[in-house]
């Protein structure tokens, strides 16, 4: 059965709600969309930082202690002699040490509380200045090329109030900030990069390393090199770049994704309730208009289509408003308070738009059954 455009337009006009009620519901959906986009952007920023650092193309393989499969949560170490063995293995073009440890960064300048600002950061020691495992993007300064030089994530530098050329203390030892990095923010903590041997001294773990980043020789096969490495270093395990990236993505999102799914479900539920309340009010307020349309021979399907159209207008408007709010908030945060890195893509908006439009449509269809209770003879009652 087809519905003529004129009939659908007439029904839609009859189904229009009061403006104040419409915009209140639209605003509520916009806030639900905003919450969803913020959560998606926060999760995406975590993933972006992992992909930017661990997924960088400089290291083809990551050699780790047996039982360790990620960099974010690891406590095992390798003896430094393993690095020499890896470098002497056929098929290895380059092998560099990586030492990870949590370090305490402190400024010497007093804060409002009287003491210097303090942060706990995820320190990454690598072979400076351009060894495997270096940060991928600098927005200020340069790579560290001295024993007591480091690069800081942008958010950490903002929180500490320092920039290139200034000094901080790492575990009590003075160091100079050589540069500022981006795509190195894990929200709960940030990356700090420096010389690997200096990192061992700061953390009081000399002679040990956490991982070995390996670059293959041209023509060398990862599977064959993996077998050679594990046979020569039986207490280790080797991961390809994609495998190691996936392991770290799993770790950083392990506690975040359940929260994301829960709040996304709550947001869509609230949006469904708002759409439902608005449609219920429209149907109750427009009973006489619906009765007139039925008395004139308009089909119940045409009236249902008008109700669905009204719901789609509401959800589309709310989604667009929420997306614009999110864009403005992300921009302001990036310019004024860069501690919370939010990475949002157009595909997030498209996905949220599709989800909330589906919720609005399903809710509208659930409420169309109410028109069966409208008696066409109500149109002729005084």
C-alpha positions in Angstrom: 0.0 0.0 0.0 1.4 3.4 -1.0 0.9 6.6 0.9 0.5 9.8 -1.2 2.9 12.7 -0.3 0.0 15.1 0.3 -1.6 12.7 2.7 1.6 12.1 4.6 2.3 15.9 4.8 -1.3 16.5 6.2 -0.9 13.7 8.7 2.6 15.0 9.8 1.2 18.5 10.3 -1.5 17.1 12.5 1.0 15.1 14.5 3.2 18.1 15.2 3.8 18.6 18.9 4.0 21.8 20.9 7.3 23.6 20.3 8.4 23.8 23.9 7.8 20.1 24.5 9.5 19.3 21.3 12.7 21.3 22.1 12.9 19.9 25.6 12.8 16.4 24.3 15.2 17.3 21.5 17.6 18.8 24.1 17.4 15.7 26.2 18.3 13.5 23.2 21.2 15.9 22.4 22.6 15.4 25.9 22.4 11.6 25.5 24.2 11.9 22.1 26.8 14.2 23.7 27.5 11.7 26.4 27.8 8.9 23.9 30.2 10.8 21.7 32.4 11.8 24.7 32.7 8.2 25.7 33.5 7.0 22.2 36.0 9.8 21.8 37.7 8.9 25.1 38.0 5.3 24.1 39.3 6.2 20.6 42.0 8.5 22.2 43.2 5.5 24.2 43.3 3.4 21.0 45.0 6.2 19.0 47.8 6.5 21.6 48.5 2.7 21.5 48.4 2.5 17.7 50.6 5.6 17.4 53.3 4.3 19.6 53.3 0.5 19.7 51.8 0.2 16.2 54.5 2.4 14.7 56.3 1.0 11.7 59.8 1.2 13.1 59.6 -2.1 15.1 58.5 -5.3 13.3 58.7 -7.6 16.3 58.5 -7.2 20.0 60.5 -9.7 22.2 59.1 -10.0 25.7 59.7 -12.1 28.8 57.7 -15.3 28.8 54.3 -14.7 30.4 54.2 -11.0 29.4 52.1 -10.0 26.4 51.7 -6.2 26.7 53.6 -3.1 27.7 50.9 -1.3 29.7 50.7 -3.9 32.5 54.0 -5.7 32.8 56.5 -6.3 35.6 58.9 -8.9 34.2 62.3 -8.1 32.9 64.9 -9.6 30.5 68.7 -9.7 31.3 70.6 -7.2 29.2 72.6 -10.1 27.7 69.4 -11.1 25.8 69.9 -7.9 23.7 73.3 -9.1 22.5 71.9 -12.5 21.6 69.0 -10.9 19.6 71.4 -8.6 17.7 73.5 -11.6 16.7 70.5 -13.6 15.4 70.4 -14.0 11.6 67.6 -11.9 10.1 67.7 -9.1 12.6 68.6 -5.7 11.1 68.3 -3.8 14.4 67.4 -4.7 18.0 67.0 -2.0 20.7 66.2 -2.2 24.4 62.9 -0.8 25.8 62.6 -0.3 29.6 59.2 0.7 30.9 58.5 1.7 34.5 56.3 4.1 36.4 58.2 7.2 37.4 57.3 10.2 39.6 57.7 13.6 37.9 57.8 16.7 40.1 58.4 20.4 39.5 60.7 22.5 41.6 58.4 25.5 41.5 55.8 25.6 44.4 52.2 25.1 43.5 49.1 26.6 45.3 49.6 23.9 48.0 53.2 25.0 48.6 54.9 22.0 47.1 55.9 21.2 43.5 53.3 19.6 41.3 53.6 15.8 41.1 52.6 13.2 38.5 53.0 9.5 38.1 53.9 8.8 34.4 54.6 5.7 32.4 58.3 6.1 31.6 59.7 4.5 28.4 63.5 4.2 28.1 64.8 3.7 24.6 68.1 4.1 22.7 68.1 7.9 22.3 67.8 9.9 20.1 66.4 7.8 17.2 66.3 4.2 18.3 63.4 1.8 18.0 60.6 2.7 20.4 61.0 6.5 20.1 57.8 8.7 20.2 56.3 9.3 16.8 55.0 12.9 17.0 56.5 16.0 18.5 54.6 19.3 18.6 57.4 21.3 20.3 61.1 20.9 21.0 63.2 17.9 19.9 64.0 14.3 20.8 66.1 13.7 23.9 69.8 13.2 22.9 71.5 13.5 26.3 71.5 11.3 29.4 69.3 13.7 31.4 66.8 14.8 28.8 63.2 13.6 28.3 60.2 14.2 26.2 56.8 14.6 27.9 53.2 14.1 26.7 51.4 17.3 26.0 48.8 16.7 28.8 51.6 15.9 31.3 53.5 19.0 30.4 50.3 21.1 30.8 49.6 19.6 34.2 53.1 20.1 35.4 53.3 23.6 33.8 56.5 23.0 31.9 57.8 23.3 28.4 60.9 22.6 26.3 64.0 23.8 28.0 62.6 23.7 31.5 63.6 21.2 34.2 61.7 18.7 36.3 62.7 15.9 38.7 62.2 12.2 38.0 62.3 10.1 41.1 64.2 12.9 42.7 66.8 13.3 39.9 66.9 16.5 37.8 66.2 16.2 34.1 65.6 18.7 31.2 62.4 18.6 29.1 63.6 18.4 25.5 60.3 18.1 23.7 56.5 17.7 23.9 54.8 14.7 22.4 51.2 14.0 21.3 49.3 10.7 20.8 50.9 9.5 24.0 48.0 10.1 26.5 46.4 7.1 28.2 44.0 9.3 30.2 44.8 7.7 33.5 48.5 8.4 32.9 50.8 9.7 30.1 54.0 8.6 28.4 57.4 10.0 29.2 60.4 9.1 27.0 64.1 9.2 27.8 67.4 7.4 27.5 67.1 3.7 28.4 70.2 3.5 30.6 69.2 6.7 32.4 65.8 5.2 33.0 67.4 2.2 34.6 69.3 4.5 36.9 66.1 6.5 37.8 64.2 3.3 38.5 67.1 1.5 40.3 67.0 -1.5 38.0 70.4 -1.6 36.2 71.2 -4.4 33.9 67.6 -5.2 33.1 65.3 -4.3 30.2 61.6 -4.9 29.7 61.4 -5.6 25.9 63.5 -5.7 22.8 62.1 -4.0 19.7 63.3 -5.6 16.5 63.5 -4.5 12.9 63.8 -7.2 10.3 66.4 -7.4 7.5 64.9 -7.0 4.0 63.6 -10.4 2.9 63.6 -11.9 6.4 60.3 -13.7 7.3 58.8 -12.9 10.7 57.8 -16.5 11.4 61.3 -17.9 10.7 63.0 -15.1 12.8 60.6 -15.8 15.6 61.6 -19.4 15.7 65.3 -18.5 15.7 64.9 -16.0 18.5 62.8 -18.2 20.8 65.2 -21.1 20.3 68.2 -19.0 21.3 66.2 -17.2 24.1 63.9 -19.9 25.4 62.6 -17.7 28.3 61.1 -15.2 25.8 58.1 -14.9 23.5 58.0 -12.9 20.3 55.0 -10.9 19.0 54.5 -9.3 15.7 53.7 -5.6 15.7 50.0 -6.2 15.0 49.8 -8.9 17.8 51.5 -6.7 20.3 49.3 -3.7 19.4 46.1 -5.8 19.8 47.3 -7.1 23.3 47.9 -3.5 24.5 44.6 -2.3 23.1 42.9 -5.1 25.1 44.6 -3.9 28.3 43.8 -0.2 28.0 40.2 -0.9 27.2 39.6 -3.7 29.6 38.0 -1.6 32.2 36.6 1.1 29.9 34.6 -0.8 27.4 32.1 -2.3 29.9 31.4 1.2 31.2 31.1 2.5 27.6 28.5 -0.2 26.7 26.6 0.4 30.0 26.4 4.2 29.5 25.6 3.8 25.8 22.7 1.5 26.7 21.5 4.0 29.3 21.7 6.9 26.9 19.7 5.1 24.2 17.2 4.0 26.9 16.8 7.6 28.0 16.4 8.8 24.4 13.7 6.1 23.8 11.8 7.3 26.9 12.0 10.9 25.8 10.7 10.0 22.3 8.0 7.9 23.8 6.8 10.6 26.2 6.7 13.2 23.4 4.8 10.8 21.1 2.3 9.9 23.9 1.7 13.6 24.5 1.2 14.2 20.8 -1.3 11.4 20.4 -3.3 12.5 23.5 -3.2 16.1 22.4 -4.2 15.4 18.8 -6.9 12.8 19.4 -9.5 15.0 17.8 -7.2 15.6 14.8 -6.6 11.9 14.5 -10.3 11.3 14.7 -10.9 13.8 11.8 -8.3 12.1 9.7 -9.9 8.7 10.3 -13.3 10.1 9.6 -12.0 11.5 6.3 -10.8 8.1 5.3 -7.2 8.4 6.1 -5.7 5.0 6.8 -4.2 4.0 10.2 -1.0 3.2 8.3 -0.8 6.8 7.0 -1.2 8.1 10.5 1.4 5.7 11.8 3.8 7.0 9.1 3.2 10.6 10.3 4.0 9.5 13.9 7.2 7.8 12.8 8.1 10.9 10.7 7.7 13.1 13.8 9.9 10.7 15.8 12.6 10.8 13.2 12.5 14.6 13.1 13.0 14.6 16.8 15.9 12.2 16.9 17.6 13.7 13.9 17.4 17.2 15.4 18.6 15.9 18.8 21.5 14.0 17.2 22.6 17.0 15.1 22.4 19.3 18.2 24.4 16.8 20.3 27.1 16.4 17.6 27.5 20.2 17.3 27.8 20.4 21.1 30.4 17.7 21.1 32.4 19.3 18.4 32.5 22.6 20.3 33.4 21.0 23.6 36.2 18.9 22.0 37.6 22.1 20.4 37.5 24.1 23.6 39.1 21.3 25.6 41.9 20.9 23.1 42.6 24.6 23.2 42.1 25.4 26.9 42.5 22.2 28.9 44.5 19.6 26.9 44.7 17.1 29.7 41.7 15.1 28.4 42.5 13.9 24.9 39.3 13.3 22.9 39.6 11.9 19.4 36.3 11.9 17.5 35.7 10.9 13.9 32.8 11.4 11.5 32.1 7.7 11.7 31.3 8.0 15.4 28.6 10.7 14.6 27.2 8.5 11.8 27.1 5.4 14.1 25.4 7.4 16.9 23.0 8.9 14.4 22.0 5.5 13.1 21.6 4.0 16.6 19.4 6.9 17.9 17.4 7.1 14.7 16.7 3.3 15.1 15.7 3.8 18.7 13.3 6.7 17.7 11.7 4.7 14.9 11.2 1.6 17.0 9.7 3.7 19.8 7.4 5.4 17.4 6.2 2.1 16.0 5.5 0.9 19.5 3.3 3.9 20.2 1.3 3.7 17.0 -1.0 1.1 18.5 -2.6 3.8 20.5 -4.3 5.2 17.5 -6.5 2.1 17.4 -8.3 3.5 20.5 -9.3 6.7 18.7 -12.9 6.6 17.6 -13.5 8.4 14.2 -16.9 9.6 15.6 -14.9 11.8 18.1 -14.5 14.2 15.2 -18.2 14.9 15.3 -18.7 15.3 19.0 -19.2 18.8 20.4 
